[in-house]
């Protein structure tokens, strides 16, 4: 979709700090983070709603994988997720640690590296 900000991120037209990527999904740092390490998990192909994503089990498995990495990276058991869909017209899942965790929410590069390290 030409005017979708998330599609532009997938195409590389808008820079981002990637945390995870495979053939079907992309995880990147949220530019308006609710907490250090806040990310968006999106399908690379444009779908309007999360419930329209054909391989939704894989979508949620990646969100779970990211949440587990965030638990370790930010030393917290509480990792939150949100699925609203009104902000951007592209299916997405917010995954973010407890907003009370220590760190700078705007340290996109540093927070992305912390999560990536725990994904290995």
Secondary structure, 3 states (H helix, E strand, C coil): CCCCHHHHHHHCCCCCCEEEECCCEEEEECCCCCCCCCEEEEECCCCCCHHHCCCHHHHHHHHHHHHHHHHHHCCCCCEEEECCCCCCCCCEEEEEECCCCCCCCCCHHHHHHHHHHHHC
